[in-house]
Amino acid sequence: MQTSFPFRTAQTVGVLAVTQLIGWGTTFDMLGVMGRVIAPSLGLPNEAIFAGLTVMMVISAFAGPATGRWLGRYGAARVLAASSVIIAAGLLLLAAAANIAVYALAWVVIGFGGALGLSAPCYTAVVEREGANGKRVIAILMLFTGLSATIFWPILTLLSDNFGWRVTLLVSAGLHFFVCLPLHLFGLPKPVAAHTQGTGAETPPVELSPADRRRAFLLIAVFTTLCTFVTFGVSPSLIEIFRQSGASPALALQLGSARGVIGISARALDMLLGRRGNPILTSVMGVSLMFFSFLMLFVLPPSTPLLVTFVLLYGFGSGVLAVARALLPLALFSAKDYGLQAARLSMPQNLANAVAPVVFTAILDRAGAGPTLVTCAALAAIALVFVMMLSALVRGASASAQPA
């Protein structure tokens, strides 16, 4: 593991950690504490309000391929700066919303801004400055992303309780325009040319033929989409699954909270591995833990020790998978291609994020926890097959590249 932590690396981490915290905390996480406040004010049902997140994810998904092209053409800093302006405009529009049409339009704008500024563009900024050695920095940033709700829910609640939800959204827009925008424009170190230009930047970690490159991309896309479909789909229903599995309401809440802490701990462990971490092996381990956790909870008789074991396995598995999804393109494609490939992969992932909660909620409400767990285990097993195929593809390419 790399022990030194240069100032420019610390600067990159500091800038992107702040902007990602603000970005996720004031958009995707915001409705968690403000949705049920906004709904009666606009005279809309809760489900219509929370559908804003679905709109955001769908728009972000379809804007993903274009984002990849813009990242390669203009660089991550400019794309991130554009995101700050667009998200600020969307939050201002949301603050002024008086009906469902304006409310939906605001989330369209926020979704477009999210495609330009959340996750993939941020990681591209890291790769531009750190090259293929940016794995640890990305893992550190994902720690902060995981804490966005923890930090912003109390802040947004305090502002909303004292000044109302519209003023809270105005403040949120101000954070994007007056904090994130200057940081993206002036706070990030300049990209290192060796990481974005020349032979080194164009050399992938694994030499693949054009056909194998397409196959590797499809395998990553299917694997990451299945995993994000399960994790995003289960997350809102996890407490109800615990309740239907025999947990009291208090224990279900405690287990749900513990899952978040375990997930963050898993991300921290991946960060500590640094360069020694292998995203493909991490993916195999993470999805295997998820599969066994769902299968175990379905097969064994309900008990408190069983639920605790499930949370440990599922929390750790989903935590390391979150990091692996971000690092897989960097393990197979060149630093120069990272932004394009990561943005392309974000399209199916965001579409899965948009529909997964609805699908899993419907299964849980209509069929119960058992079929829900079986569905999760089946999808995890399919994902495991695809990542094993990816591993075999990489091993074969590496073996053929060895000199006789």
N, C-alpha and C positions, 0 to 999 in steps of 0.2 A: 504494500500500500504506500502511496506517495505520502511522505511525511511533511514536506514543505507546503506552504500555502501562500504563494506570492500575493503581493498587495493587489495586483490587477485581478487575480482570481477572487480575492475577498471582495473587491469592488463589484465584480460581476455578480457574485452571490448576493451582496447587500442590495444592489439595485433591483435585481430580478425578484428577490424574495419579497421586497416591499411591494413591488407592482403586482406580483402574482397574488399576494395576500389581499390587496385591495381589489384586484380584478375578480377573483373568485368570491370574496366576501361580500361584495356589493352587487353581484349578479346572481350566480347560481345558488349561493347560500342564502341570499337575502330573503327570499319568500318563506324560508323556514321559520322566521320569527315575525315577518310582516305580512305574510299572505292573508292570514285571517283578520288582520286589521284593515287591509286594503279592500277586501271583499265587501263588507257591509257599507263602506263609504261609497263604493261604486255601484252598489245594489246588484252585485253579481254573486253567484254561488262559488263556494271554495274551489270546486273542480275547474271552473272557468279561469280563476286566478292562477291556480297552479299549472294550468295548461300553458302558461307563459314559458315555463321551463321546457316543455316539449317544443314549442315554437323556436326557442333559442337553440336547442340542440339540432333541430332539423335544418335551420338556416345555416348554422355553423358547419353541419355536415356537407351541404351542397356548396358552401364557399371554400371547403378544404382544398380541392385541386387548384383553384385560382390562387389561393393563399400560397401554395407551394411554388407556383410560378413567380409570384411577386417577391417571395423570399429570395429566390435565386437572382432575380433581376435587380432589386433595390436594397437587399440586405435586411437583416432582422430588425435593426434599430429603427429604420424608417417605417417598417410595417407595424412594429409595436407602437410607435408614436401615433400612427393613423388609428390604431385600435383605441388608444386613450381618448382621442377626439370623438370617435364614433360612439364608444360606450357612454361617454359623457353626454352626448346628444340624445342617446336612447334613454338614459336616466332622466334627463330634463323632460323629454316627451312623456315618460312614465309619470313624472311628478305632476304633469299638467293633464293627465288622462281624466276624462269625465264619462267615458262610455267604453264599451268593449272594443270598438273599432280602433280608437286611439291606443287603448291598452295593448291590443295585439300588434299594432304597428310598432309600438315602442319595443316590444320583444323581438320583432324582426330586426330592428336596428341594433339592439344589443347582441343578438345572435351573430350578425355580420361582424360586429366589433369583437366578439368573443373568438371568432375564427381567426382574426388577425392578431389576437393578443394572448390567448390562453393556451397553455401547454405547448403544443408543437412549435409555434414561433419563438416562445421563450427558450425551449431546448435548442432550437436552431441558433439562437444568439449565443448560447454556451458553446456549441460546436464551432461557431465562427471564431471564438476567442480561445478555446482550449483544444480544438481538434478532437481526435479520437480518444484523447485522455480526459474528456469531459464527463465520464461516467459518474465520478464521485460528486461533481458539482451538480449534475442533474438529480442525483439521489438526495443531496442536501436540499435542493429547491423543492423536491416532492415532499420533504418533511414539512416545509412551510405551507405548501398547498394543503396538506392534510390538516393543518391547524387553522385554516382560514375561518371555518365556522366557529371554532372554539374562541377565536379572538373577536370576530365581528358580530356574532349573535348578541353578546352583552352590550357592545357599543351601539348597534342598531336599535336594540330594545330600549336602551337609555334615551337615545335621541327621539325615538318614536313616542315614548311615554311622555316626554317633556315638551316636545315641539310638534308632534304629529308626523304622519308618514310622508307627507309631501315635502316638508322641510328636510326630513332625513334623506330623501332621495336627492334633493338639491345639494346637500352636503356630500353625498356619495359622488355626484357628478363633479363637484368641486375637487374631490380627491383625485379623480382621473385627470382633470384638466390642469390642476395646479401642482400636483405631486407626481403622478405617473408620467405625464407628457414631458416635463423637464428632465426627469430621470432617464427616460428612454432616449431623449435627444442629446443630453449633455453628460449624463452620469455613467453611461456604459463605456468601458475602454474600447479603443479602436480594435476592429477585427485583426487577427494576425494573418498576413497574406499567405503564409505557409499552410494555414488551415483551410483556406478558401480558394487558393490558386495553385497552379503548378502540379507537378507529377504526384507529390505526396498527398495532396488533397484529393486527387482523382483516383488514387489507388485504394481499392476496397480491402478490408481485412481478409476476405476470402475471395479468391479468384473464381468467378462463376461465368459460365457461358451465357450468352443472351437468353437462351431458353431457360437455363437454370435460374437466372436472375428473375425472370417472370414467374417461374414456379415458386421461388423463394418468397417473392412479394405476395403471391396469392396465399401461400401457406401462413405467412405472418398475418395477413389480413383476416383470414378465416379464424385463426387461433385467437388473435386479440379481440375480434368482434364477439366471438362466443364467450370469452372470459368477461369482457365488459358488460355483455348482455346479462350474464348471471349476477355479477357483483352489483351492478346498478339496479337490476330488477329485484334482487333479494333485499337490498339495503332498507327500503321503506317498509318492508313486510317482516323484517327480522324479529321485531318484538312480538308481533302476532304469531309467528311461527313458534317462538318460545312458549307463548301462552298456550297454544294448542298442543304443545309437547309436554305440558304439565307444569310449567313454571308459574308461580304467582305473579301478579302484575309488578310488584316491587322487584322480584328476582329477574323478571324479563327485562325491566329497564336497566338493572345493574349489568346484566349480561350484554345488552346492546351497547352500553357505554364502554364496557371492557373491550368489546370487539374493536372499537376505534383506537383505544390505547395500544392494543396488541398490534394492530395494523401499522401504527406509527413506529412502534418498536421494530417491526420487521423491516420497514424502510430504513431505519437507523442502522440495522445490522448490515444491510446491503451497502449502505454508504461506507461503513467501516471496511468492507472488503475492497473498496476502491478498484484498482486495476485488476486485481485478482478475481473479481467477480465475472462470471460467465452468464450473460442474459439467457442463453438457451437452456443451460442447466438449471438456472433459477426458475425459468418458466416451467420446466418439467417438474421441479420440486413443488412450486406453488400450486399448479393445477392438480397435481397428485394429492396434496394435502386437502384441497377443496373437495375433490372427488370422494376421498375417504371420510371426510367430515360429514357430507350429506348422506352417504351410504350408511355410516354408523348410526346417525340420528334416526334414519328410517327403520333400520333393522333391529336395533337393540331396544329393550323396554325403557320407557322414559324414567329419568332420575336426575337429580341435581348434579351428581358427578358426571353423568353423560353430557348434560348441557354445558358444563364448564369445559369438558374436554373438547366438545364441538367448537366452542368459542375460541379456544386456543388454536386448534387446527385450522379452522376457517379464517380466523383473524390473521394468523401468520401467513397462510397461503395467499389470501387476497392482498395482504400488504406487500409481499415480495413481488406478486404479479403486477401490481401498479407500477413498480419501478421497472420491471422487465419489459412491460409494454412500451415504455419510453425509450429503452436502451436497445431493443432488438434491431431497429433499423441501423443503428450505429455499429452493431456487431457484424452486419452483412454488407452494408453499402458504404461507399466512400463518404468522407466528411463533406465533400462538395455536394453530394446528392442527398445528404441527410434531410435537409429542410423540405425538399420536394417529396421524398418518400414518406416522411412523417406526416406531412400535410395530406397526402393522398390517403394514408391509412386512417386519418382522422374522420374521413367521410363515413365509412361503414360503422366505425366505433360510435360516432355521435348519433347516427340513426338508431343504433342499438340502444344507446342511452335514452333516446327519446321515447321508444316504445316499450322498453323492458319493464318499467314500473307498472304500466297499465296491464301488461300481459300477466305478470306474476301476481298482481293484486287480484285479477279476475280468476286465476287458477286457485289461489288461496281461499277466496270468498266462496267459490262455487264447489270446489272439490276438497279443500282442507289442506292441512300441512303435509300429509303423506304424499299425495300426487305432486305437490310442489317440490318436495325433497327429491322425489324420483326424477322429475324434470331437470332439476339442478344437477343431480348426479349424472344423468345421461348426457347433458350438454358438456359437463366437465370431462367426461370420458371421451367424447368426440374431440374436444379441444386437445386432450392429451395425445390422441392419435395424430392429430395434425402437427403438433410440436415435435413429436417423435419422428415424423416424416421429415420435418425441417432439419432436425439433428442429423438424420441419416444423409440428407442431401449435403449438408456442410461437411460431414466426415468424408463422404465420397469425393467431394471437390478438393478437400485438403489432401487426401491420399493421392489423388491423381496429379496434384501439383508438386508432390515430393520428387526429387531427382532419383533416377534409377540407381 
